[in-house]
């Protein structure tokens, strides 16, 4: 095993597949199917032959599926990219926690000020001068 083949254990152990990662194959199939149907319809409209349109649909589907899968496999994050991904995940979780916390607070009504809603009192508002 060469140095290039070895992966940093801190990188591989900390990566758990996200929902996005789990649905990537379905996404690739959907995009490929859409492209295949598009090509099939274009060929059907141009030639009015169902067999030729079906063949074009199948070829476009398989070709696009293989090419997109190869492009997806070509991406391999390095340690800096993994760290950036984790930072973005933490930020997204904090924003989601803030949203769920804000949902529990009243957003309007008597006694609720702009500062309680997360806005500065005069930020971005015209003063009328």
N, CA, C and O atoms as a printed pandas DataFrame, in Angstrom:
     atom_number atom_name residue_name chain_id  residue_number  x_coord  y_coord  z_coord
0              1         N          UNK        A               1    0.841   -1.172    0.000
1              2        CA          UNK        A               1    0.000    0.000    0.000
2              3         C          UNK        A               1    0.894    1.245    0.000
3              4         O          UNK        A               1    1.795    1.361    0.831
4              5         N          UNK        A               2    0.653    2.147   -0.901
5              6        CA          UNK        A               2    1.477    3.347   -0.979
6              7         C          UNK        A               2    0.903    4.432   -0.080
7              8         O          UNK        A               2   -0.201    4.316    0.451
8              9         N          UNK        A               3    1.687    5.479    0.070
9             10        CA          UNK        A               3    1.243    6.595    0.909
10            11         C          UNK        A               3   -0.009    7.242    0.326
11            12         O          UNK        A               3   -0.868    7.721    1.065
12            13         N          UNK        A               4   -0.108    7.253   -0.981
13            14        CA          UNK        A               4   -1.257    7.868   -1.635
14            15         C          UNK        A               4   -2.543    7.068   -1.370
15            16         O          UNK        A               4   -3.623    7.649   -1.268
16            17         N          UNK        A               5   -2.427    5.746   -1.259
17            18        CA          UNK        A               5   -3.593    4.901   -1.026
18            19         C          UNK        A               5   -4.115    4.991    0.402
19            20         O          UNK        A               5   -5.296    4.747    0.649
20            21         N          UNK        A               6   -3.245    5.338    1.338
21            22        CA          UNK        A               6   -3.659    5.418    2.740
22            23         C          UNK        A               6   -4.490    6.674    2.948
23            24         O          UNK        A               6   -4.202    7.730    2.385
24            25         N          UNK        A               7   -5.520    6.540    3.763
25            26        CA          UNK        A               7   -6.356    7.682    4.093
26            27         C          UNK        A               7   -6.147    8.030    5.548
27            28         O          UNK        A               7   -5.912    7.160    6.386
28            29         N          UNK        A               8   -6.236    9.294    5.832
29            30        CA          UNK        A               8   -6.078    9.756    7.210
30            31         C          UNK        A               8   -7.234    9.216    8.041
31            32         O          UNK        A               8   -8.390    9.479    7.710
32            33         N          UNK        A               9   -6.957    8.461    9.123
33            34        CA          UNK        A               9   -8.058    7.889    9.910
34            35         C          UNK        A               9   -8.968    8.950   10.522
35            36         O          UNK        A               9  -10.162    8.707   10.700
36            37         N          UNK        A              10   -8.421   10.129   10.849
37            38        CA          UNK        A              10   -9.282   11.168   11.419
38            39         C          UNK        A              10  -10.292   11.668   10.399
39            40         O          UNK        A              10  -11.383   12.112   10.757
40            41         N          UNK        A              11   -9.925   11.595    9.131
41            42        CA          UNK        A              11  -10.842   12.027    8.075
42            43         C          UNK        A              11  -11.899   10.957    7.828
43            44         O          UNK        A              11  -13.086   11.272    7.747
44            45         N          UNK        A              12  -11.486    9.701    7.707
45            46        CA          UNK        A              12  -12.437    8.651    7.361
46            47         C          UNK        A              12  -13.327    8.265    8.526
47            48         O          UNK        A              12  -14.488    7.915    8.310
48            49         N          UNK        A              13  -12.825    8.314    9.762
49            50        CA          UNK        A              13  -13.639    7.934   10.912
50            51         C          UNK        A              13  -14.684    8.988   11.252
51            52         O          UNK        A              13  -15.751    8.663   11.773
52            53         N          UNK        A              14  -14.378   10.253   10.958
53            54        CA          UNK        A              14  -15.306   11.313   11.338
54            55         C          UNK        A              14  -16.407   11.530   10.301
55            56         O          UNK        A              14  -17.345   12.287   10.549
56            57         N          UNK        A              15  -16.305   10.893    9.174
57            58        CA          UNK        A              15  -17.304   11.099    8.127
58            59         C          UNK        A              15  -18.442   10.094    8.268
59            60         O          UNK        A              15  -18.251    8.893    8.078
60            61         N          UNK        A              16  -19.588   10.582    8.593
61            62        CA          UNK        A              16  -20.804    9.779    8.596
62            63         C          UNK        A              16  -21.630   10.225    7.406
63            64         O          UNK        A              16  -21.737   11.426    7.156
64            65         N          UNK        A              17  -22.217    9.298    6.662
65            66        CA          UNK        A              17  -22.988    9.712    5.491
66            67         C          UNK        A              17  -24.197   10.556    5.894
67            68         O          UNK        A              17  -24.977   10.183    6.770
68            69         N          UNK        A              18  -24.324   11.675    5.244
69            70        CA          UNK        A              18  -25.458   12.555    5.496
70            71         C          UNK        A              18  -26.624   12.133    4.609
71            72         O          UNK        A              18  -26.502   11.244    3.767
72            73         N          UNK        A              19  -27.722   12.777    4.815
73            74        CA          UNK        A              19  -28.909   12.499    3.993
74            75         C          UNK        A              19  -28.602   12.784    2.527
75            76         O          UNK        A              19  -29.018   12.043    1.635
76            77         N          UNK        A              20  -27.874   13.859    2.296
77            78        CA          UNK        A              20  -27.497   14.224    0.936
78            79         C          UNK        A              20  -26.651   13.130    0.290
79            80         O          UNK        A              20  -26.843   12.799   -0.880
80            81         N          UNK        A              21  -25.702   12.564    1.066
81            82        CA          UNK        A              21  -24.848   11.498    0.546
82            83         C          UNK        A              21  -25.648   10.236    0.249
83            84         O          UNK        A              21  -25.385    9.547   -0.736
84            85         N          UNK        A              22  -26.623    9.934    1.100
85            86        CA          UNK        A              22  -27.414    8.729    0.897
86            87         C          UNK        A              22  -28.329    8.841   -0.310
87            88         O          UNK        A              22  -28.626    7.830   -0.946
88            89         N          UNK        A              23  -28.785   10.047   -0.645
89            90        CA          UNK        A              23  -29.694   10.217   -1.773
90            91         C          UNK        A              23  -28.976   10.547   -3.074
91            92         O          UNK        A              23  -29.631   10.759   -4.095
92            93         N          UNK        A              24  -27.649   10.596   -3.065
93            94        CA          UNK        A              24  -26.903   10.895   -4.281
94            95         C          UNK        A              24  -27.188    9.889   -5.392
95            96         O          UNK        A              24  -27.387   10.315   -6.530
96            97         N          UNK        A              25  -27.220    8.584   -5.137
97            98        CA          UNK        A              25  -27.549    7.656   -6.234
98            99         C          UNK        A              25  -28.930    7.914   -6.835
99           100         O          UNK        A              25  -29.092    7.845   -8.054
100          101         N          UNK        A              26  -29.919    8.209   -6.005
101          102        CA          UNK        A              26  -31.252    8.512   -6.529
102          103         C          UNK        A              26  -31.232    9.797   -7.345
103          104         O          UNK        A              26  -31.922    9.907   -8.359
104          105         N          UNK        A              27  -30.445   10.762   -6.903
105          106        CA          UNK        A              27  -30.321   12.014   -7.636
106          107         C          UNK        A              27  -29.694   11.768   -9.009
107          108         O          UNK        A              27  -30.158   12.307  -10.014
108          109         N          UNK        A              28  -28.643   10.954   -9.045
109          110        CA          UNK        A              28  -27.998   10.644  -10.321
110          111         C          UNK        A              28  -28.953    9.898  -11.260
111          112         O          UNK        A              28  -28.993   10.174  -12.459
112          113         N          UNK        A              29  -29.716    8.958  -10.708
113          114        CA          UNK        A              29  -30.690    8.229  -11.532
114          115         C          UNK        A              29  -31.774    9.164  -12.071
115          116         O          UNK        A              29  -32.173    9.058  -13.231
116          117         N          UNK        A              30  -32.242   10.072  -11.227
117          118        CA          UNK        A              30  -33.288   11.007  -11.651
118          119         C          UNK        A              30  -32.820   11.954  -12.738
119          120         O          UNK        A              30  -33.530   12.188  -13.716
120          121         N          UNK        A              31  -31.624   12.497  -12.568
121          122        CA          UNK        A              31  -31.086   13.408  -13.587
122          123         C          UNK        A              31  -30.849   12.660  -14.892
123          124         O          UNK        A              31  -31.153   13.172  -15.969
124          125         N          UNK        A              32  -30.308   11.452  -14.796
125          126        CA          UNK        A              32  -30.063   10.657  -16.007
126          127         C          UNK        A              32  -31.374   10.287  -16.695
127          128         O          UNK        A              32  -31.464   10.328  -17.922
128          129         N          UNK        A              33  -32.387    9.927  -15.913
129          130        CA          UNK        A              33  -33.687    9.605  -16.497
130          131         C          UNK        A              33  -34.289   10.827  -17.185
131          132         O          UNK        A              33  -34.842   10.719  -18.280
132          133         N          UNK        A              34  -34.182   11.975  -16.549
133          134        CA          UNK        A              34  -34.692   13.204  -17.157
134          135         C          UNK        A              34  -33.990   13.529  -18.464
135          136         O          UNK        A              34  -34.630   13.915  -19.442
136          137         N          UNK        A              35  -32.671   13.371  -18.477
137          138        CA          UNK        A              35  -31.922   13.621  -19.704
138          139         C          UNK        A              35  -32.286   12.604  -20.783
139          140         O          UNK        A              35  -32.409   12.954  -21.957
140          141         N          UNK        A              36  -32.459   11.339  -20.380
141          142        CA          UNK        A              36  -32.847   10.308  -21.341
142          143         C          UNK        A              36  -34.216   10.574  -21.946
143          144         O          UNK        A              36  -34.404   10.433  -23.154
144          145         N          UNK        A              37  -35.169   10.956  -21.111
145          146        CA          UNK        A              37  -36.521   11.271  -21.613
146          147         C          UNK        A              37  -36.479   12.476  -22.549
147          148         O          UNK        A              37  -37.166   12.493  -23.571
148          149         N          UNK        A              38  -35.688   13.469  -22.209
149          150        CA          UNK        A              38  -35.553   14.649  -23.062
150          151         C          UNK        A              38  -35.020   14.262  -24.435
151          152         O          UNK        A              38  -35.577   14.660  -25.459
152          153         N          UNK        A              39  -33.942   13.485  -24.454
153          154        CA          UNK        A              39  -33.354   13.061  -25.729
154          155         C          UNK        A              39  -34.344   12.180  -26.492
155          156         O          UNK        A              39  -34.496   12.323  -27.705
156          157         N          UNK        A              40  -35.016   11.271  -25.786
157          158        CA          UNK        A              40  -36.001   10.412  -26.440
158          159         C          UNK        A              40  -37.125   11.208  -27.077
159          160         O          UNK        A              40  -37.540   10.911  -28.197
160          161         N          UNK        A              41  -37.624   12.221  -26.368
161          162        CA          UNK        A              41  -38.694   13.057  -26.930
162          163         C          UNK        A              41  -38.216   13.847  -28.151
163          164         O          UNK        A              41  -38.941   13.979  -29.137
164          165         N          UNK        A              42  -36.999   14.366  -28.076
165          166        CA          UNK        A              42  -36.469   15.113  -29.226
166          167         C          UNK        A              42  -36.363   14.202  -30.448
167          168         O          UNK        A              42  -36.744   14.590  -31.552
168          169         N          UNK        A              43  -35.845   12.993  -30.247
169          170        CA          UNK        A              43  -35.719   12.050  -31.364
170          171         C          UNK        A              43  -37.103   11.634  -31.861
171          172         O          UNK        A              43  -37.309   11.505  -33.068
172          173         N          UNK        A              44  -38.050   11.423  -30.952
173          174        CA          UNK        A              44  -39.409   11.046  -31.354
174          175         C          UNK        A              44  -40.070   12.152  -32.162
175          176         O          UNK        A              44  -40.716   11.878  -33.173
176          177         N          UNK        A              45  -39.918   13.380  -31.735
177          178        CA          UNK        A              45  -40.513   14.503  -32.459
178          179         C          UNK        A              45  -39.863   14.671  -33.829
179          180         O          UNK        A              45  -40.534   14.982  -34.813
180          181         N          UNK        A              46  -38.535   14.460  -33.879
181          182        CA          UNK        A              46  -37.827   14.667  -35.142
182          183         C          UNK        A              46  -38.079   13.541  -36.135
183          184         O          UNK        A              46  -38.224   13.804  -37.329
184          185         N          UNK        A              47  -38.138   12.281  -35.670
185          186        CA          UNK        A              47  -38.225   11.160  -36.602
186          187         C          UNK        A              47  -39.579   10.467  -36.612
187          188         O          UNK        A              47  -39.917    9.805  -37.593
188          189         N          UNK        A              48  -40.359   10.598  -35.552
189          190        CA          UNK        A              48  -41.651    9.929  -35.389
190          191         C          UNK        A              48  -41.530    8.400  -35.444
191          192         O          UNK        A              48  -42.436    7.707  -35.907
192          193         N          UNK        A              49  -40.397    7.898  -34.964
193          194        CA          UNK        A              49  -40.181    6.464  -34.874
194          195         C          UNK        A              49  -39.955    6.115  -33.414
195          196         O          UNK        A              49  -38.999    6.573  -32.787
196          197         N          UNK        A              50  -40.865    5.285  -32.878
197          198        CA          UNK        A              50  -40.798    4.954  -31.454
198          199         C          UNK        A              50  -39.577    4.112  -31.100
199          200         O          UNK        A              50  -38.983    4.295  -30.038
200          201         N          UNK        A              51  -39.204    3.197  -31.977
201          202        CA          UNK        A              51  -38.063    2.325  -31.682
202          203         C          UNK        A              51  -36.777    3.139  -31.627
203          204         O          UNK        A              51  -35.967    2.965  -30.716
204          205         N          UNK        A              52  -36.589    4.021  -32.592
205          206        CA          UNK        A              52  -35.394    4.860  -32.604
206          207         C          UNK        A              52  -35.377    5.794  -31.390
207          208         O          UNK        A              52  -34.320    6.035  -30.807
208          209         N          UNK        A              53  -36.534    6.313  -31.014
209          210        CA          UNK        A              53  -36.612    7.180  -29.839
210          211         C          UNK        A              53  -36.294    6.397  -28.573
211          212         O          UNK        A              53  -35.622    6.909  -27.678
212          213         N          UNK        A              54  -36.772    5.159  -28.491
213          214        CA          UNK        A              54  -36.468    4.316  -27.333
214          215         C          UNK        A              54  -34.992    3.992  -27.230
215          216         O          UNK        A              54  -34.421    3.990  -26.139
216          217         N          UNK        A              55  -34.375    3.719  -28.369
217          218        CA          UNK        A              55  -32.933    3.439  -28.374
218          219         C          UNK        A              55  -32.166    4.690  -27.943
219          220         O          UNK        A              55  -31.231    4.597  -27.147
220          221         N          UNK        A              56  -32.546    5.838  -28.454
221          222        CA          UNK        A              56  -31.873    7.084  -28.082
222          223         C          UNK        A              56  -32.070    7.382  -26.599
223          224         O          UNK        A              56  -31.142    7.840  -25.932
224          225         N          UNK        A              57  -33.267    7.126  -26.080
225          226        CA          UNK        A              57  -33.527    7.312  -24.652
226          227         C          UNK        A              57  -32.613    6.417  -23.821
227          228         O          UNK        A              57  -32.004    6.884  -22.859
228          229         N          UNK        A              58  -32.510    5.153  -24.177
229          230        CA          UNK        A              58  -31.665    4.220  -23.433
230          231         C          UNK        A              58  -30.199    4.582  -23.496
231          232         O          UNK        A              58  -29.498    4.526  -22.486
232          233         N          UNK        A              59  -29.732    4.951  -24.666
233          234        CA          UNK        A              59  -28.323    5.323  -24.814
234          235         C          UNK        A              59  -28.016    6.588  -24.006
235          236         O          UNK        A              59  -27.003    6.653  -23.309
236          237         N          UNK        A              60  -28.890    7.585  -24.100
237          238        CA          UNK        A              60  -28.660    8.821  -23.355
238          239         C          UNK        A              60  -28.709    8.572  -21.850
239          240         O          UNK        A              60  -27.907    9.138  -21.108
240          241         N          UNK        A              61  -29.633    7.738  -21.391
241          242        CA          UNK        A              61  -29.745    7.422  -19.973
242          243         C          UNK        A              61  -28.483    6.744  -19.465
243          244         O          UNK        A              61  -27.909    7.175  -18.465
244          245         N          UNK        A              62  -28.048    5.693  -20.137
245          246        CA          UNK        A              62  -26.870    4.950  -19.687
246          247         C          UNK        A              62  -25.615    5.809  -19.769
247          248         O          UNK        A              62  -24.803    5.814  -18.844
248          249         N          UNK        A              63  -25.456    6.529  -20.861
249          250        CA          UNK        A              63  -24.266    7.363  -21.024
250          251         C          UNK        A              63  -24.210    8.466  -19.966
251          252         O          UNK        A              63  -23.158    8.698  -19.370
252          253         N          UNK        A              64  -25.320    9.137  -19.731
253          254        CA          UNK        A              64  -25.317   10.200  -18.726
254          255         C          UNK        A              64  -25.128    9.643  -17.321
255          256         O          UNK        A              64  -24.455   10.265  -16.499
256          257         N          UNK        A              65  -25.711    8.480  -17.031
257          258        CA          UNK        A              65  -25.544    7.860  -15.720
258          259         C          UNK        A              65  -24.086    7.490  -15.467
259          260         O          UNK        A              65  -23.558    7.752  -14.387
260          261         N          UNK        A              66  -23.445    6.891  -16.441
261          262        CA          UNK        A              66  -22.042    6.496  -16.283
262          263         C          UNK        A              66  -21.147    7.722  -16.130
263          264         O          UNK        A              66  -20.271    7.745  -15.266
264          265         N          UNK        A              67  -21.358    8.725  -16.950
265          266        CA          UNK        A              67  -20.518    9.924  -16.877
266          267         C          UNK        A              67  -20.701   10.671  -15.555
267          268         O          UNK        A              67  -19.719   11.111  -14.956
268          269         N          UNK        A              68  -21.935   10.817  -15.097
269          270        CA          UNK        A              68  -22.153   11.516  -13.819
270          271         C          UNK        A              68  -21.603   10.717  -12.655
271          272         O          UNK        A              68  -21.085   11.299  -11.701
272          273         N          UNK        A              69  -21.704    9.398  -12.711
273          274        CA          UNK        A              69  -21.134    8.579  -11.640
274          275         C          UNK        A              69  -19.615    8.704  -11.620
275          276         O          UNK        A              69  -19.010    8.758  -10.549
276          277         N          UNK        A              70  -19.001    8.751  -12.788
277          278        CA          UNK        A              70  -17.551    8.925  -12.836
278          279         C          UNK        A              70  -17.141   10.290  -12.287
279          280         O          UNK        A              70  -16.148   10.393  -11.567
280          281         N          UNK        A              71  -17.886   11.322  -12.617
281          282        CA          UNK        A              71  -17.581   12.649  -12.076
282          283         C          UNK        A              71  -17.780   12.678  -10.564
283          284         O          UNK        A              71  -17.010   13.326   -9.854
284          285         N          UNK        A              72  -18.792   11.992  -10.067
285          286        CA          UNK        A              72  -19.029   11.946   -8.621
286          287         C          UNK        A              72  -17.906   11.201   -7.910
287          288         O          UNK        A              72  -17.513   11.577   -6.806
288          289         N          UNK        A              73  -17.393   10.160   -8.530
289          290        CA          UNK        A              73  -16.288    9.411   -7.934
290          291         C          UNK        A              73  -14.973   10.183   -7.974
291          292         O          UNK        A              73  -14.092    9.952   -7.145
292          293         N          UNK        A              74  -14.838   11.085   -8.920
293          294        CA          UNK        A              74  -13.591   11.838   -9.053
294          295         C          UNK        A              74  -13.386   12.804   -7.892
295          296         O          UNK        A              74  -12.253   13.199   -7.617
296          297         N          UNK        A              75  -14.443   13.187   -7.216
297          298        CA          UNK        A              75  -14.331   14.134   -6.110
298          299         C          UNK        A              75  -13.953   13.393   -4.839
299          300         O          UNK        A              75  -14.677   12.509   -4.381
300          301         N          UNK        A              76  -12.807   13.763   -4.274
301          302        CA          UNK        A              76  -12.361   13.169   -3.015
302          303         C          UNK        A              76  -11.874   14.324   -2.134
303          304         O          UNK        A              76  -10.843   14.928   -2.429
304          305         N          UNK        A              77  -12.601   14.638   -1.057
305          306        CA          UNK        A              77  -12.211   15.790   -0.240
306          307         C          UNK        A              77  -10.912   15.532    0.521
307          308         O          UNK        A              77  -10.670   14.435    1.025
308          309         N          UNK        A              78  -10.076   16.589    0.586
309          310        CA          UNK        A              78   -8.869   16.482    1.405
310          311         C          UNK        A              78   -9.203   16.956    2.819
311          312         O          UNK        A              78  -10.349   17.302    3.105
312          313         N          UNK        A              79   -8.218   16.972    3.690
313          314        CA          UNK        A              79   -8.457   17.293    5.103
314          315         C          UNK        A              79   -9.015   18.704    5.278
315          316         O          UNK        A              79   -9.895   18.917    6.111
316          317         N          UNK        A              80   -8.517   19.668    4.507
317          318        CA          UNK        A              80   -8.997   21.044    4.627
318          319         C          UNK        A              80  -10.460   21.145    4.195
319          320         O          UNK        A              80  -11.246   21.850    4.829
320          321         N          UNK        A              81  -10.826   20.446    3.125
321          322        CA          UNK        A              81  -12.216   20.470    2.666
322          323         C          UNK        A              81  -13.135   19.794    3.672
323          324         O          UNK        A              81  -14.256   20.252    3.894
324          325         N          UNK        A              82  -12.669   18.705    4.284
325          326        CA          UNK        A              82  -13.476   18.014    5.290
326          327         C          UNK        A              82  -13.695   18.927    6.489
327          328         O          UNK        A              82  -14.794   18.980    7.040
328          329         N          UNK        A              83  -12.651   19.643    6.892
329          330        CA          UNK        A              83  -12.788   20.576    8.017
330          331         C          UNK        A              83  -13.790   21.677    7.681
331          332         O          UNK        A              83  -14.607   22.056    8.521
332          333         N          UNK        A              84  -13.727   22.188    6.456
333          334        CA          UNK        A              84  -14.668   23.216    6.031
334          335         C          UNK        A              84  -16.099   22.678    6.002
335          336         O          UNK        A              84  -17.036   23.379    6.383
336          337         N          UNK        A              85  -16.263   21.446    5.552
337          338        CA          UNK        A              85  -17.596   20.833    5.530
338          339         C          UNK        A              85  -18.141   20.713    6.945
339          340         O          UNK        A              85  -19.316   20.990    7.188
340          341         N          UNK        A              86  -17.286   20.297    7.883
341          342        CA          UNK        A              86  -17.730   20.172    9.272
342          343         C          UNK        A              86  -18.105   21.538    9.858
343          344         O          UNK        A              86  -19.083   21.649   10.597
344          345         N          UNK        A              87  -17.326   22.577    9.529
345          346        CA          UNK        A              87  -17.655   23.922   10.013
346          347         C          UNK        A              87  -19.008   24.380    9.472
347          348         O          UNK        A              87  -19.807   24.972   10.199
348          349         N          UNK        A              88  -19.257   24.104    8.204
349          350        CA          UNK        A              88  -20.542   24.495    7.618
350          351         C          UNK        A              88  -21.688   23.709    8.236
351          352         O          UNK        A              88  -22.781   24.244    8.420
352          353         N          UNK        A              89  -21.445   22.435    8.559
353          354        CA          UNK        A              89  -22.478   21.639    9.225
354          355         C          UNK        A              89  -22.813   22.204   10.600
355          356         O          UNK        A              89  -23.980   22.270   10.987
356          357         N          UNK        A              90  -21.775   22.612   11.339
357          358        CA          UNK        A              90  -21.996   23.182   12.670
358          359         C          UNK        A              90  -22.784   24.481   12.555
359          360         O          UNK        A              90  -23.706   24.723   13.333
360          361         N          UNK        A              91  -22.417   25.326   11.575
361          362        CA          UNK        A              91  -23.149   26.579   11.371
362          363         C          UNK        A              91  -24.612   26.307   11.015
363          364         O          UNK        A              91  -25.511   26.992   11.504
364          365         N          UNK        A              92  -24.843   25.323   10.176
365          366        CA          UNK        A              92  -26.220   25.000    9.788
366          367         C          UNK        A              92  -27.006   24.475   10.980
367          368         O          UNK        A              92  -28.185   24.796   11.133
368          369         N          UNK        A              93  -26.371   23.673   11.825
369          370        CA          UNK        A              93  -27.054   23.167   13.017
370          371         C          UNK        A              93  -27.369   24.300   13.985
371          372         O          UNK        A              93  -28.429   24.306   14.611
372          373         N          UNK        A              94  -26.444   25.271   14.112
373          374        CA          UNK        A              94  -26.703   26.411   14.992
374          375         C          UNK        A              94  -27.861   27.248   14.466
375          376         O          UNK        A              94  -28.706   27.700   15.239
376          377         N          UNK        A              95  -27.902   27.454   13.152
377          378        CA          UNK        A              95  -29.013   28.217   12.566
378          379         C          UNK        A              95  -30.338   27.489   12.763
379          380         O          UNK        A              95  -31.359   28.112   13.054
380          381         N          UNK        A              96  -30.317   26.168   12.603
381          382        CA          UNK        A              96  -31.543   25.396   12.807
382          383         C          UNK        A              96  -31.981   25.467   14.264
383          384         O          UNK        A              96  -33.176   25.539   14.550
384          385         N          UNK        A              97  -31.022   25.448   15.188
385          386        CA          UNK        A              97  -31.363   25.552   16.602
386          387         C          UNK        A              97  -31.929   26.931   16.917
387          388         O          UNK        A              97  -32.862   27.063   17.710
388          389         N          UNK        A              98  -31.353   27.966   16.283
389          390        CA          UNK        A              98  -31.883   29.320   16.486
390          391         C          UNK        A              98  -33.310   29.423   15.953
391          392         O          UNK        A              98  -34.174   30.026   16.589
392          393         N          UNK        A              99  -33.549   28.835   14.788
393          394        CA          UNK        A              99  -34.903   28.879   14.209
394          395         C          UNK        A              99  -35.898   28.157   15.095
395          396         O          UNK        A              99  -37.010   28.638   15.315
396          397         N          UNK        A             100  -35.500   27.002   15.604
397          398        CA          UNK        A             100  -36.426   26.267   16.467
398          399         C          UNK        A             100  -36.624   27.007   17.785
399          400         O          UNK        A             100  -37.705   26.948   18.370
400          401         N          UNK        A             101  -35.591   27.706   18.258
401          402        CA          UNK        A             101  -35.722   28.512   19.466
402          403         C          UNK        A             101  -36.573   29.746   19.224
403          404         O          UNK        A             101  -37.338   30.157   20.097
404          405         N          UNK        A             102  -36.444   30.343   18.032
405          406        CA          UNK        A             102  -37.258   31.512   17.692
406          407         C          UNK        A             102  -38.712   31.137   17.499
407          408         O          UNK        A             102  -39.595   31.964   17.724
408          409         N          UNK        A             103  -38.981   29.914   17.089
409          410        CA          UNK        A             103  -40.357   29.496   16.871
410          411         C          UNK        A             103  -41.126   29.441   18.189
411          412         O          UNK        A             103  -42.348   29.587   18.208
412          413         N          UNK        A             104  -40.404   29.229   19.290
413          414        CA          UNK        A             104  -41.058   29.159   20.593
414          415         C          UNK        A             104  -41.377   30.547   21.129
415          416         O          UNK        A             104  -42.271   30.704   21.960
416          417         N          UNK        A             105  -40.643   31.565   20.651
417          418        CA          UNK        A             105  -40.875   32.934   21.114
418          419         C          UNK        A             105  -41.978   33.596   20.307
419          420         O          UNK        A             105  -42.144   33.287   19.127
420          421         N          UNK        A             106  -42.737   34.501   20.918
421          422        CA          UNK        A             106  -43.747   35.242   20.142
422          423         C          UNK        A             106  -43.058   36.222   19.205
423          424         O          UNK        A             106  -42.079   36.866   19.583
424          425         N          UNK        A             107  -43.571   36.335   17.976
425          426        CA          UNK        A             107  -42.955   37.226   17.003
426          427         C          UNK        A             107  -43.667   38.563   16.909
427          428         O          UNK        A             107  -43.113   39.510   16.351
428          429         N          UNK        A             108  -44.870   38.668   17.434
429          430        CA          UNK        A             108  -45.574   39.937   17.415
430          431         C          UNK        A             108  -46.536   39.972   18.588
431          432         O          UNK        A             108  -46.820   38.960   19.229
432          433         N          UNK        A             109  -47.011   41.146   18.834
433          434        CA          UNK        A             109  -47.960   41.284   19.930
434          435         C          UNK        A             109  -47.488   42.353   20.891
435          436         O          UNK        A             109  -46.409   42.917   20.707
436          437         N          UNK        A             110  -48.291   42.645   21.930
437          438        CA          UNK        A             110  -47.915   43.694   22.864
438          439         C          UNK        A             110  -46.691   43.285   23.678
439          440         O          UNK        A             110  -46.584   42.154   24.150
440          441         N          UNK        A             111  -45.782   44.227   23.825
441          442        CA          UNK        A             111  -44.602   43.996   24.644
442          443         C          UNK        A             111  -43.458   43.330   23.911
443          444         O          UNK        A             111  -42.397   43.137   24.504
444          445         N          UNK        A             112  -43.624   42.971   22.649
445          446        CA          UNK        A             112  -42.553   42.348   21.886
446          447         C          UNK        A             112  -41.857   43.442   21.101
447          448         O          UNK        A             112  -42.471   44.115   20.274
448          449         N          UNK        A             113  -40.581   43.612   21.363
449          450        CA          UNK        A             113  -39.821   44.668   20.701
450          451         C          UNK        A             113  -39.039   44.091   19.544
451          452         O          UNK        A             113  -38.932   42.875   19.384
452          453         N          UNK        A             114  -38.491   44.994   18.735
453          454        CA          UNK        A             114  -37.677   44.553   17.612
454          455         C          UNK        A             114  -36.443   43.815   18.097
455          456         O          UNK        A             114  -36.012   42.853   17.461
456          457         N          UNK        A             115  -35.869   44.247   19.208
457          458        CA          UNK        A             115  -34.670   43.594   19.726
458          459         C          UNK        A             115  -34.978   42.160   20.151
459          460         O          UNK        A             115  -34.105   41.297   20.049
460          461         N          UNK        A             116  -36.189   41.881   20.624
461          462        CA          UNK        A             116  -36.568   40.528   21.020
462          463         C          UNK        A             116  -36.735   39.634   19.796
463          464         O          UNK        A             116  -36.624   38.412   19.893
464          465         N          UNK        A             117  -37.002   40.247   18.647
465          466        CA          UNK        A             117  -37.153   39.478   17.427
466          467         C          UNK        A             117  -35.814   39.267   16.734
467          468         O          UNK        A             117  -35.767   38.653   15.668
468          469         N          UNK        A             118  -34.733   39.757   17.309
469          470        CA          UNK        A             118  -33.416   39.538   16.738
470          471         C          UNK        A             118  -32.951   40.670   15.846
471          472         O          UNK        A             118  -31.934   40.529   15.167
472          473         N          UNK        A             119  -33.664   41.793   15.825
473          474        CA          UNK        A             119  -33.281   42.924   15.000
474          475         C          UNK        A             119  -32.860   44.076   15.902
475          476         O          UNK        A             119  -33.357   44.228   17.018
476          477         N          UNK        A             120  -31.945   44.873   15.399
477          478        CA          UNK        A             120  -31.601   46.089   16.113
478          479         C          UNK        A             120  -32.756   47.067   15.937
479          480         O          UNK        A             120  -33.400   47.053   14.888
480          481         N          UNK        A             121  -33.045   47.920   16.926
481          482        CA          UNK        A             121  -34.232   48.768   16.859
482          483         C          UNK        A             121  -34.304   49.664   15.631
483          484         O          UNK        A             121  -35.379   49.787   15.044
484          485         N          UNK        A             122  -33.213   50.291   15.217
485          486        CA          UNK        A             122  -33.269   51.219   14.089
486          487         C          UNK        A             122  -32.428   50.765   12.927
487          488         O          UNK        A             122  -32.098   51.577   12.062
488          489         N          UNK        A             123  -32.075   49.524   12.871
489          490        CA          UNK        A             123  -31.199   49.030   11.818
490          491         C          UNK        A             123  -31.939   48.938   10.498
491          492         O          UNK        A             123  -32.949   48.244   10.389
492          493         N          UNK        A             124  -31.426   49.650    9.484
493          494        CA          UNK        A             124  -31.977   49.552    8.144
494          495         C          UNK        A             124  -33.294   50.278    7.955
495          496         O          UNK        A             124  -33.961   50.068    6.941
496          497         N          UNK        A             125  -33.694   51.123    8.888
497          498        CA          UNK        A             125  -34.952   51.844    8.736
498          499         C          UNK        A             125  -34.665   53.321    8.525
499          500         O          UNK        A             125  -33.733   53.871    9.111
500          501         N          UNK        A             126  -35.460   53.950    7.697
501          502        CA          UNK        A             126  -35.249   55.400    7.491
502          503         C          UNK        A             126  -35.598   56.165    8.751
503          504         O          UNK        A             126  -36.519   55.799    9.480
504          505         N          UNK        A             127  -34.856   57.229    8.999
505          506        CA          UNK        A             127  -35.079   58.015   10.216
506          507         C          UNK        A             127  -36.089   59.124    9.980
507          508         O          UNK        A             127  -36.617   59.673   10.948
508          509         N          UNK        A             128  -36.380   59.475    8.734
509          510        CA          UNK        A             128  -37.368   60.508    8.458
510          511         C          UNK        A             128  -36.782   61.910    8.405
511          512         O          UNK        A             128  -37.529   62.887    8.370
512          513         N          UNK        A             129  -35.456   62.026    8.397
513          514        CA          UNK        A             129  -34.858   63.363    8.323
514          515         C          UNK        A             129  -34.783   63.832    6.924
515          516         O          UNK        A             129  -34.307   64.938    6.669
